[in-house]
């Protein structure tokens, strides 16, 4: 293996370990904190123009199946409704996703993001793919942890390395 391949493999090992560690932490926090983390991530991803005011948590009880609402863009032209399920082991099935779609109907909404620390069943994924009047994004625990790493939510940079190579263009006449 080349030195670059060794570094790449080591990086992937570190990232996989960090994903596992993040998932464990996410499964341990209370549901209110989990919902807050999800909204923080969406803000970091650029929803609502990255303004704290762009996110809104729903109340703890009687939230009518919606855990948060976030502006799709800086101007707030459209809203995205959020469902955040902090589940330890069991996958999220079609009935739970279908209930979320029903909750969107109750708000007159057409866009939603369903995030879980677990994963989604095949039936839940197929159901979402067949929807024509709504756009629902499903984010499982692994993808959630990857996004948290990519957007620096709940993680800090421990070390930064720059790998350089010769710039052949520089030496040309």
C-alpha positions in Angstrom: 0.0 0.0 0.0 1.1 3.5 -0.7 1.4 6.0 2.2 -1.7 7.8 0.8 -3.7 4.5 0.9 -2.5 3.9 4.4 -3.7 7.3 5.5 -7.0 6.9 3.7 -7.6 3.5 5.4 -6.7 4.9 8.8 -9.0 7.9 8.3 -11.9 5.6 7.4 -11.3 3.5 10.5 -11.3 6.6 12.7 -14.4 7.8 11.0 -16.2 4.5 11.5 -15.3 4.5 15.1 -16.5 8.0 15.6 -19.8 7.2 13.9 -20.3 4.3 16.4 -19.4 6.6 19.3 -21.8 9.3 18.1 -24.6 6.8 17.6 -24.1 5.6 21.2 -24.2 9.1 22.6 -27.3 10.0 20.5 -29.1 6.9 21.9 -28.3 8.0 25.4 -29.5 11.6 25.3 -33.0 12.3 26.3 -35.5 12.8 23.5 -35.7 16.6 24.0 -32.0 16.9 23.6 -32.0 14.6 20.5 -34.6 16.9 18.8 -32.4 19.9 19.6 -29.4 18.2 18.1 -31.4 17.4 14.9 -32.5 21.0 14.6 -28.9 22.2 15.2 -27.6 19.9 12.5 -30.2 21.2 10.0 -29.2 24.8 10.7 -25.5 23.9 10.2 -26.6 22.2 6.9 -27.8 25.6 5.7 -31.6 25.4 6.3 -33.1 28.7 7.3 -30.0 30.5 6.1 -28.0 29.2 9.1 -29.9 31.5 11.5 -30.9 30.2 14.9 -34.3 31.9 14.5 -35.0 29.6 11.6 -35.6 26.6 13.8 -38.6 26.0 16.0 -39.2 23.2 18.5 -42.7 22.0 19.1 -43.9 21.5 22.6 -43.0 18.3 24.4 -46.5 16.9 24.6 -49.3 16.9 22.1 -46.9 17.9 19.3 -49.3 16.3 16.8 -46.5 14.1 15.3 -44.1 17.0 14.6 -41.0 17.6 16.6 -39.7 20.7 14.9 -40.2 23.1 12.0 -37.4 24.7 10.1 -37.4 27.2 7.2 -36.2 25.7 4.0 -34.3 28.9 3.1 -33.2 32.2 4.5 -36.4 34.0 3.5 -38.6 31.4 5.0 -40.6 30.8 1.8 -41.4 27.2 2.8 -41.2 25.2 5.9 -39.9 21.7 6.5 -41.5 19.6 9.2 -39.2 17.3 11.3 -39.8 14.0 13.1 -36.9 12.8 15.3 -37.0 9.3 16.8 -34.3 8.3 19.2 -34.7 4.5 19.0 -32.1 2.1 20.3 -32.5 -1.0 18.2 -35.8 -1.6 16.4 -36.1 -0.2 12.9 -38.7 2.4 12.0 -41.5 0.8 10.0 -44.0 2.0 7.5 -46.8 2.6 10.0 -44.7 5.1 11.9 -43.6 6.9 8.7 -47.2 6.9 7.5 -48.3 8.5 10.7 -45.7 11.3 10.1 -47.1 11.8 6.6 -50.6 12.1 8.2 -49.2 14.6 10.7 -47.9 16.7 7.7 -51.4 16.6 6.2 -52.8 18.0 9.5 -50.4 21.0 9.0 -51.0 21.4 5.3 -47.3 20.6 4.8 -45.7 18.9 1.8 -42.1 18.5 3.0 -40.7 16.5 5.9 -37.5 15.0 7.2 -37.8 11.9 9.4 -34.6 11.3 11.4 -33.8 8.3 13.6 -30.9 6.8 15.5 -32.0 3.4 14.2 -32.8 2.6 10.6 -35.8 2.2 8.3 -37.5 -0.9 7.1 -37.6 -1.7 3.4 -41.4 -1.1 3.5 -40.9 2.4 5.0 -38.4 3.3 2.3 -40.6 2.0 -0.5 -43.6 3.9 0.9 -41.7 7.2 0.9 -40.5 6.5 -2.7 -44.1 6.1 -3.9 -45.4 9.3 -2.4 -46.3 11.8 -5.1 -47.8 14.8 -3.3 -45.1 15.0 -0.6 -41.4 15.0 -0.4 -40.1 13.0 2.7 -36.4 12.5 3.4 -35.5 9.5 5.6 -32.2 9.8 7.5 -31.0 6.8 9.5 -28.6 6.7 12.4 -25.5 6.1 10.3 -26.3 8.9 7.9 -27.2 11.2 10.8 -23.8 10.5 12.4 -22.0 11.1 9.0 -23.8 14.4 8.6 -22.9 15.4 12.2 -19.2 14.8 11.4 -19.4 16.5 8.0 -21.0 19.7 9.5 -19.1 19.6 12.9 -22.1 19.1 15.2 -21.2 17.3 18.4 -17.6 16.7 17.3 -14.4 18.7 17.5 -11.4 18.6 15.2 -8.6 16.8 17.0 -5.9 16.9 14.4 -5.7 18.4 10.9 -3.2 17.1 8.2 -2.5 18.6 4.8 -1.2 16.2 2.2 0.6 18.0 -0.6 2.0 17.0 -4.0 4.2 18.7 -6.6 2.3 21.2 -8.7 3.6 20.2 -12.2 1.9 23.3 -13.8 4.1 25.5 -11.6 7.2 24.3 -13.2 6.1 24.5 -16.8 7.3 27.4 -19.0 
